[in-house]
Amino acid sequence: MIDESKLKSYFQNKNILVTGGTGSIGQQIVASLLAYNPRKIVVFSKDDSKQYLMKQAYKQHDNIFYLLGDVRDYDSVEYATRGMDLVFHVAALKQVPVCEENPLEAVKTNIMGSENVIRACIHHQVKKVVNVSTDKAVNPTNTMGATKLLSEKMFKNANRKLNNHNTLFCSVRFGNVLNSRGSVIPLFMEQARHGKDLTVTDPSMSRFIMTIADAAQLTLKSSYYSKGGEIFIFKMKGINILQLAEAVQKYIHQKGSTKPKIEQIGKRPGEKIYEELIYTHELEHIMDDEELYVILPEHHNTYHHFKQAMAPSIRSDQVSMLGEKEIIDILKKLDVEKAD
């Protein structure tokens, strides 16, 4: 694992752009960066209300700046990348059902928006760019996953563009991020608080999970390690959707509220029963350390401190699963954080 002092030295005095910086993950990346004293953090997003709230929350920091704009608009992205050393590209349409219903909108944001980021970063010779992707990009069955797969390929290919002389591009693949906007835990908790049934799509459904803090740290470390063209993946546990619902039932009952029922509603369009982290053809180029996998653009005998990965777990139904006590501990912690 990397020494914190090296991260601080890497990010200190850097100018850093975070697209989608007002979202759950974007805000956590900003919060994590502050510990390393960057010269400037630019938060780029199209949501003026979230920008206003974020300004209030971080008003004591004089090195955070806010730009209203959309990654679909090249001129806005080009302006935002001027003078930047590092870019974290988080902006995307991420909700599977929404993307299924609006595939062209997903293409405009996740693919065309990514191309705008790539072009602008090459034009301004940004040093490193990290693209936030998802495990849904592996063997995709939905529009969101398909667009993120293409964005991964675009960011990998950007390292070889003829006009790219100095910019390094890489991607990170996230699992489901606990308590992020639109994720299942806030949904279950909201349903329980209002006396509604917990809606389980399929009792055998499983997902890789990570905390928002883990997601942010993976993104920052990937920027530090990147030499261009890699895909970084955090080593994650799995969670079964039915076991999660049952743990929420128990937790709500422990708090003295009525135990909600569980309603099975069926798989939503484009959803998979399990997620995958890695394509089989990527296994020959994969290395790891204690916390990360890295898929290299080609075979390397050495890469930082990483070693050749041995039989990595690539399916969410085949990894170590969170148990009931672990899930309830997470729910308690999230409740405390919400209260704070």
C-alpha positions as CSV (number, residue, x, y, z in Angstrom):
1,M,0.0,0.0,0.0
2,I,1.1,3.5,-0.7
3,D,2.5,5.7,2.0
4,E,0.3,8.8,2.8
5,S,3.3,11.1,2.6
6,K,3.8,10.1,-1.1
7,L,0.2,11.0,-1.9
8,K,0.5,14.3,-0.1
9,S,3.6,15.1,-2.1
10,Y,1.9,14.1,-5.3
11,F,-1.3,16.2,-4.9
12,Q,0.2,19.1,-3.0
13,N,0.1,22.4,-5.0
14,K,-1.6,20.8,-7.9
15,N,-4.5,22.3,-9.9
16,I,-7.2,19.6,-10.0
17,L,-10.6,19.4,-11.9
18,V,-13.4,17.1,-10.7
19,T,-16.2,16.7,-13.3
20,G,-19.5,15.8,-11.6
21,G,-17.9,17.2,-8.5
22,T,-21.2,17.8,-6.7
23,G,-22.3,14.1,-6.8
24,S,-21.8,11.7,-3.9
25,I,-18.5,10.3,-5.2
26,G,-17.3,13.7,-6.6
27,Q,-17.8,15.4,-3.3
28,Q,-15.9,12.6,-1.5
29,I,-13.0,13.0,-3.9
30,V,-13.0,16.7,-3.2
31,A,-13.1,16.1,0.5
32,S,-10.2,13.5,0.3
33,L,-8.1,15.9,-1.9
34,L,-8.3,18.6,0.7
35,A,-6.2,16.6,3.1
36,Y,-3.3,16.8,0.6
37,N,-3.3,20.6,0.2
38,P,-3.8,21.1,-3.5
39,R,-3.4,24.6,-4.9
40,K,-6.8,24.6,-6.5
41,I,-9.8,22.2,-6.8
42,V,-12.3,23.1,-9.5
43,V,-15.8,21.5,-9.1
44,F,-17.4,21.2,-12.5
45,S,-21.1,20.2,-12.7
46,K,-24.4,21.2,-14.2
47,D,-26.5,21.2,-11.0
48,D,-26.7,24.8,-9.6
49,S,-28.5,23.7,-6.5
50,K,-25.9,21.2,-5.5
51,Q,-23.2,23.7,-6.2
52,Y,-24.9,26.2,-3.9
53,L,-25.1,23.6,-1.1
54,M,-21.6,22.5,-1.6
55,K,-20.3,26.1,-1.4
56,Q,-22.0,26.5,1.9
57,A,-20.5,23.2,3.2
58,Y,-17.0,24.1,2.1
59,K,-17.0,27.8,2.6
60,Q,-14.0,27.7,4.9
61,H,-11.8,26.4,2.1
62,D,-10.4,29.1,-0.2
63,N,-8.9,26.7,-2.7
64,I,-12.2,25.3,-4.0
65,F,-13.7,26.9,-7.1
66,Y,-17.0,26.1,-8.8
67,L,-17.9,26.1,-12.5
68,L,-21.3,25.5,-13.9
69,G,-21.3,23.5,-17.1
70,D,-22.1,20.2,-18.8
71,V,-19.5,17.7,-20.1
72,R,-21.7,17.5,-23.3
73,D,-20.5,21.1,-24.1
74,Y,-16.9,21.0,-25.4
75,D,-16.4,24.8,-24.9
76,S,-17.3,24.5,-21.2
77,V,-15.0,21.5,-20.7
78,E,-12.2,23.2,-22.6
79,Y,-12.5,26.2,-20.3
80,A,-12.6,24.1,-17.2
81,T,-9.4,22.2,-18.1
82,R,-7.2,25.2,-18.7
83,G,-4.2,25.2,-16.3
84,M,-5.2,21.8,-14.7
85,D,-2.6,19.3,-13.7
86,L,-5.0,16.5,-12.9
87,V,-8.6,15.7,-13.9
88,F,-11.0,13.2,-12.3
89,H,-13.8,12.5,-14.7
90,V,-16.8,11.5,-12.5
91,A,-19.7,13.1,-14.4
92,A,-22.0,10.5,-15.9
93,L,-25.5,9.1,-16.2
94,K,-25.3,6.2,-13.7
95,Q,-28.9,5.0,-13.1
96,V,-29.5,1.8,-15.0
97,P,-33.3,2.2,-15.5
98,V,-32.9,5.8,-16.5
99,C,-30.3,5.0,-19.1
100,E,-32.5,2.1,-20.4
101,E,-35.3,4.5,-21.0
102,N,-33.1,7.2,-22.4
103,P,-30.2,5.5,-24.3
104,L,-29.4,8.4,-26.5
105,E,-29.0,10.7,-23.5
106,A,-26.6,8.1,-21.9
107,V,-24.6,8.2,-25.1
108,K,-24.4,12.0,-25.1
109,T,-23.2,12.2,-21.6
110,N,-21.2,9.0,-21.1
111,I,-19.6,8.7,-24.5
112,M,-19.7,12.2,-26.2
113,G,-19.0,13.8,-22.8
114,S,-16.0,11.6,-22.3
115,E,-14.7,12.5,-25.7
116,N,-14.9,16.2,-24.8
117,V,-12.9,15.6,-21.6
118,I,-10.3,13.6,-23.6
119,R,-9.9,16.3,-26.3
120,A,-9.8,19.2,-23.8
121,C,-7.2,17.4,-21.6
122,I,-4.9,16.6,-24.5
123,H,-5.3,20.2,-25.8
124,H,-4.2,21.7,-22.5
125,Q,-1.6,19.0,-21.8
126,V,-3.1,17.9,-18.5
127,K,-0.7,15.5,-16.8
128,K,-3.1,12.7,-15.8
129,V,-6.8,12.0,-16.2
130,V,-8.8,9.3,-14.3
131,N,-12.1,8.1,-15.7
132,V,-14.6,6.7,-13.2
133,S,-16.2,3.6,-14.7
134,T,-18.2,0.7,-13.3
135,D,-18.3,-3.1,-13.0
136,K,-21.4,-2.9,-15.2
137,A,-18.9,-2.2,-18.1
138,V,-17.9,-5.9,-17.9
139,N,-20.1,-8.1,-20.2
140,P,-22.8,-5.3,-20.2
141,T,-26.5,-6.1,-20.5
142,N,-27.7,-2.6,-20.2
143,T,-27.2,0.8,-21.8
144,M,-25.3,2.3,-18.9
145,G,-22.8,-0.5,-18.8
146,A,-22.3,-0.4,-22.6
147,T,-21.7,3.3,-22.6
148,K,-19.2,3.0,-19.8
149,L,-17.4,0.1,-21.6
150,L,-17.0,2.4,-24.6
151,S,-15.7,5.2,-22.4
152,E,-13.1,2.9,-20.9
153,K,-11.9,2.0,-24.4
154,M,-11.8,5.7,-25.3
155,F,-9.7,6.6,-22.3
156,K,-7.3,3.7,-23.0
157,N,-7.0,4.7,-26.6
158,A,-6.5,8.4,-25.7
159,N,-2.9,7.5,-24.6
160,R,-2.1,6.6,-28.2
161,K,-3.7,9.6,-30.0
162,L,-1.3,11.2,-32.4
163,N,-1.8,14.6,-30.9
164,N,-1.3,13.4,-27.3
165,H,2.3,14.1,-26.2
166,N,2.1,14.4,-22.5
167,T,-1.3,13.3,-21.0
168,L,-1.8,9.9,-19.3
169,F,-5.3,8.4,-19.2
170,C,-6.6,5.5,-17.0
171,S,-9.9,4.2,-15.6
172,V,-11.2,2.9,-12.4
173,R,-14.0,0.3,-12.1
174,F,-16.3,0.8,-9.1
175,G,-18.8,-1.7,-7.6
176,N,-22.0,-0.4,-6.0
177,V,-21.1,2.5,-3.7
178,L,-22.8,2.2,-0.3
179,N,-25.2,5.1,0.4
180,S,-24.5,7.0,-2.8
181,R,-27.5,8.7,-4.4
182,G,-29.9,6.3,-6.0
183,S,-28.3,3.2,-4.4
184,V,-30.2,0.5,-2.6
185,I,-29.5,1.2,1.1
186,P,-31.0,4.7,1.0
187,L,-34.0,3.3,-0.9
188,F,-34.6,0.5,1.7
189,M,-34.2,2.9,4.6
190,E,-36.6,5.4,3.1
191,Q,-39.1,2.7,2.4
192,A,-38.8,1.4,6.0
193,R,-39.2,4.9,7.5
194,H,-42.4,5.4,5.6
195,G,-43.9,2.0,6.5
196,K,-43.6,0.6,3.0
197,D,-42.4,-2.8,1.9
198,L,-38.8,-3.3,1.0
199,T,-38.7,-3.9,-2.8
200,V,-36.4,-6.7,-3.7
201,T,-35.9,-7.3,-7.4
202,D,-34.5,-10.9,-7.3
203,P,-33.6,-12.7,-4.1
204,S,-30.5,-14.3,-5.7
205,M,-29.1,-10.9,-7.0
206,S,-25.7,-10.0,-5.7
207,R,-23.4,-6.9,-6.1
208,F,-19.9,-5.8,-5.3
209,I,-19.9,-3.1,-2.7
210,M,-17.5,-0.4,-1.6
211,T,-17.9,2.7,0.7
212,I,-17.8,6.2,-0.7
213,A,-14.5,6.7,1.1
214,D,-13.0,3.6,-0.5
215,A,-14.2,4.8,-3.9
216,A,-12.5,8.1,-3.5
217,Q,-9.2,6.6,-2.3
218,L,-9.1,4.2,-5.2
219,T,-9.5,7.1,-7.6
220,L,-6.7,9.2,-5.9
221,K,-4.3,6.2,-5.7
222,S,-5.0,5.3,-9.4
223,S,-3.9,8.8,-10.4
224,Y,-0.7,8.4,-8.5
225,Y,0.1,4.9,-9.9
226,S,-1.0,5.5,-13.5
227,K,1.5,5.2,-16.3
228,G,-1.3,5.3,-19.0
229,G,-3.9,2.9,-20.1
230,E,-4.6,0.9,-16.9
231,I,-7.9,-0.1,-15.3
232,F,-7.8,-0.1,-11.5
233,I,-10.3,-2.1,-9.4
234,F,-10.8,-2.1,-5.6
235,K,-10.9,-5.5,-4.0
236,M,-14.4,-5.8,-2.7
237,K,-16.8,-8.0,-0.8
238,G,-20.2,-9.0,-2.2
239,I,-23.6,-8.5,-0.8
240,N,-26.8,-10.4,-1.5
241,I,-29.9,-8.2,-2.0
242,L,-32.2,-10.4,0.0
243,Q,-29.8,-10.6,2.9
244,L,-29.5,-6.9,2.8
245,A,-33.3,-6.4,3.0
246,E,-33.5,-8.9,5.9
247,A,-30.7,-7.0,7.7
248,V,-32.6,-3.7,7.2
249,Q,-35.7,-5.5,8.6
250,K,-33.9,-6.5,11.7
251,Y,-32.2,-3.1,12.2
252,I,-35.4,-1.2,11.8
253,H,-37.1,-3.6,14.4
254,Q,-34.1,-3.1,16.8
255,K,-34.7,0.6,16.6
256,G,-38.3,0.1,17.8
257,S,-40.1,0.6,14.5
258,T,-42.5,-1.8,12.8
259,K,-40.6,-4.5,10.9
260,P,-41.2,-3.9,7.2
261,K,-42.3,-6.7,4.8
262,I,-40.2,-7.7,1.8
263,E,-41.8,-7.6,-1.6
264,Q,-40.3,-9.3,-4.6
265,I,-40.9,-7.1,-7.7
266,G,-38.7,-8.8,-10.3
267,K,-35.6,-7.8,-12.2
268,R,-35.6,-4.4,-13.8
269,P,-34.8,-4.0,-17.5
270,G,-31.1,-4.4,-18.2
271,E,-30.2,-5.7,-14.7
272,K,-27.9,-8.7,-14.1
273,I,-28.2,-11.3,-11.4
274,Y,-24.5,-10.9,-10.6
275,E,-21.8,-8.4,-11.6
276,E,-18.4,-9.1,-12.9
277,L,-15.1,-7.2,-12.3
278,I,-12.9,-8.5,-15.0
279,Y,-13.1,-9.9,-18.5
280,T,-11.5,-13.3,-19.0
281,H,-9.2,-11.8,-21.7
282,E,-8.0,-9.3,-19.2
283,L,-6.7,-11.9,-16.8
284,E,-3.4,-12.3,-18.6
285,H,-2.6,-8.7,-17.9
286,I,-3.7,-8.3,-14.3
287,M,-1.6,-7.6,-11.2
288,D,-2.6,-6.8,-7.6
289,D,-1.5,-5.7,-4.2
290,E,-3.3,-5.9,-0.9
291,E,-6.2,-3.7,-1.9
292,L,-6.2,-3.2,-5.7
293,Y,-6.2,-5.1,-9.0
294,V,-4.7,-3.3,-12.0
295,I,-5.4,-4.4,-15.5
296,L,-2.4,-3.3,-17.6
297,P,-2.7,-2.2,-21.3
298,E,0.0,-4.9,-22.1
299,H,2.0,-7.5,-20.3
300,H,4.5,-6.1,-17.8
301,N,7.0,-8.0,-15.6
302,T,7.1,-5.1,-13.1
303,Y,4.7,-2.4,-12.2
304,H,5.3,-0.4,-9.0
305,H,5.1,-2.9,-6.1
306,F,2.3,-4.9,-7.7
307,K,2.6,-8.7,-8.2
308,Q,1.0,-11.1,-10.7
309,A,-2.6,-11.7,-9.5
310,M,-3.4,-15.3,-8.8
311,A,-7.0,-16.5,-9.5
312,P,-8.8,-13.2,-8.9
313,S,-12.4,-13.4,-7.9
314,I,-14.4,-11.8,-10.7
315,R,-18.1,-12.5,-9.9
316,S,-20.1,-10.9,-7.2
317,D,-21.7,-14.2,-6.2
318,Q,-18.3,-15.9,-5.8
319,V,-16.5,-13.6,-3.4
320,S,-16.7,-13.3,0.4
321,M,-20.2,-11.9,1.3
322,L,-21.1,-9.5,4.0
323,G,-22.9,-11.1,6.9
324,E,-25.9,-9.8,8.8
325,K,-23.8,-8.3,11.6
326,E,-21.5,-6.5,9.2
327,I,-24.5,-5.1,7.3
328,I,-26.2,-3.9,10.5
329,D,-22.9,-2.3,11.6
330,I,-22.8,-0.4,8.3
331,L,-26.5,0.7,8.7
332,K,-25.7,2.0,12.2
333,K,-22.7,3.9,10.9
334,L,-24.6,5.4,8.0
335,D,-27.3,6.5,10.4
336,V,-24.7,8.2,12.7
337,E,-23.1,10.0,9.7
338,K,-26.5,11.2,8.5
339,A,-27.3,12.6,12.0
340,D,-24.0,14.4,12.0
